[in-house]
Amino acid sequence: MAMRETDPVTPSESVRWDPQVYAQFERERTQPFVDLVSRVTTDSPKRVVDLGCGAGSTTALLARRWPNAEVIGIDSSVDMLHQASSMPDIPSNLFFEQGDIARWMPSSGVDVIVSNAALQWLPESLELLRQWCEAMDSGATFAMQVPHSAQLPSHVLLNRLAKSDRWRDQLGEDIRVGGRVAAPSDYLELMLASGLDAQAWETEYLHVLAGPEPVLDWVRGTSLRPVLGKLGPDDGELFEQQYAALLREAYPRTAFGTVYPFKRIFAVGTKR
Ligand SMILES: C[S@@+](CC[C@H](N)C(=O)[O-])C[C@H]1O[C@@H](n2cnc3c(N)ncnc32)[C@H](O)[C@@H]1O
């Protein structure tokens, strides 16, 4: 495993992560990770890497599953990594490193590479994925999950509001709402063409969320961050109020909570 030494660590596209806000829906955000790694069949890896590990609670699941492996979580966010190292009961085989995963390459000896809900933040993720797959050892496994959120009402509305007359000048035409993801078949074909036996699939989770503005709270942890990062506190609050009104209409509360359908793309491949 190697970080190219000469490149500085740069956080992803002016996104300042907030571990507390992100962790608000930990159960819902952990389930796709569990579903992803359930398809990894490696018995006793020596080295496991989690790219974009965030606050590390999911990386800890890998360390507990494979207690004899060295498990390394890499993330560019100081805030997320601070939270990761403050986790109680950190398994002794779990380590965290600060780094830009866009500048990471697998070196010999890495048996499992996992990336959950992170690759969508990288501008050239397909090209990187191709390079990673080509550099992997024979027998090594890559498992990835990205949110397929661009067409969700929450993200369409956020995009529309950010590009409305009121906000366009402040936010800029190129403001990014949601990540860059390809079609499930693109990930599958890329892995197959890079010499992996691979599978890809998509799952729609129907989250039932509690609280008065749960979809706003959810998006605050991820896709709203680049927008709020560009606005000052007063404008940020006004933007959120306008966005919250649109979300209430799109996702009405029921007696059981607010149902938030959310699609995710998965791909897992093992190098032949
Ligand atoms: C949505 S969080 C997912 C965290 C974790 N994988 C999980 O499943 O809970 C995305 C993470 O990717 C990290 N990230 C984004 N771009 C990155 C980059 N270029 N290098 C390293 N980490 C990055 C962010 O700092 C953030 O912690």
The ligand as an SDF file (V2000), in Angstrom:
LIG
                    3D

 27 29  0  0  0  0  0  0  0  0999 V2000
  -19.9790    9.7850    3.3860 C   0  0  0  0  0  0  0  0  0  0  0  0
  -18.5070    9.5890    4.2950 S   0  0  0  0  0  0  0  0  0  0  0  0
  -18.3960    7.8150    4.4230 C   0  0  0  0  0  0  0  0  0  0  0  0
  -17.5620    7.3750    5.5910 C   0  0  0  0  0  0  0  0  0  0  0  0
  -17.4700    5.8690    5.8330 C   0  0  0  0  0  0  0  0  0  0  0  0
  -16.8820    5.1640    4.7200 N   0  0  0  0  0  0  0  0  0  0  0  0
  -18.8280    5.2950    6.1450 C   0  0  0  0  0  0  0  0  0  0  0  0
  -19.2910    4.4170    5.4200 O   0  0  0  0  0  0  0  0  0  0  0  0
  -19.4230    5.7030    7.1620 O   0  0  0  0  0  0  0  0  0  0  0  0
  -17.3150    9.9560    3.0520 C   0  0  0  0  0  0  0  0  0  0  0  0
  -15.8910   10.0100    3.5840 C   0  0  0  0  0  0  0  0  0  0  0  0
  -15.0070   10.0610    2.4610 O   0  0  0  0  0  0  0  0  0  0  0  0
  -13.9250   10.8950    2.8140 C   0  0  0  0  0  0  0  0  0  0  0  0
  -13.2710   11.3760    1.6060 N   0  0  0  0  0  0  0  0  0  0  0  0
  -13.8320   12.0590    0.5740 C   0  0  0  0  0  0  0  0  0  0  0  0
  -12.9130   12.3450   -0.3530 N   0  0  0  0  0  0  0  0  0  0  0  0
  -11.7330   11.8240    0.1070 C   0  0  0  0  0  0  0  0  0  0  0  0
  -10.4120   11.7790   -0.4070 C   0  0  0  0  0  0  0  0  0  0  0  0
  -10.1160   12.3250   -1.5880 N   0  0  0  0  0  0  0  0  0  0  0  0
   -9.4670   11.1690    0.3350 N   0  0  0  0  0  0  0  0  0  0  0  0
   -9.7570   10.6060    1.5260 C   0  0  0  0  0  0  0  0  0  0  0  0
  -10.9870   10.6080    2.0560 N   0  0  0  0  0  0  0  0  0  0  0  0
  -11.9700   11.2090    1.3550 C   0  0  0  0  0  0  0  0  0  0  0  0
  -14.5560   12.0190    3.6040 C   0  0  0  0  0  0  0  0  0  0  0  0
  -13.6110   12.7060    4.3930 O   0  0  0  0  0  0  0  0  0  0  0  0
  -15.5980   11.2550    4.4160 C   0  0  0  0  0  0  0  0  0  0  0  0
  -15.1050   10.8650    5.6680 O   0  0  0  0  0  0  0  0  0  0  0  0
  1  2  1  0
  2  3  1  0
  2 10  1  0
  3  4  1  0
  4  5  1  0
  5  6  1  0
  5  7  1  0
  7  8  2  0
  7  9  1  0
 10 11  1  0
 11 12  1  0
 11 26  1  0
 12 13  1  0
 13 14  1  0
 13 24  1  0
 14 15  1  0
 14 23  1  0
 15 16  2  0
 16 17  1  0
 17 18  1  0
 17 23  2  0
 18 19  1  0
 18 20  2  0
 20 21  1  0
 21 22  2  0
 22 23  1  0
 24 25  1  0
 24 26  1  0
 26 27  1  0
M  CHG  2   2   1   9  -1
M  END
$$$$
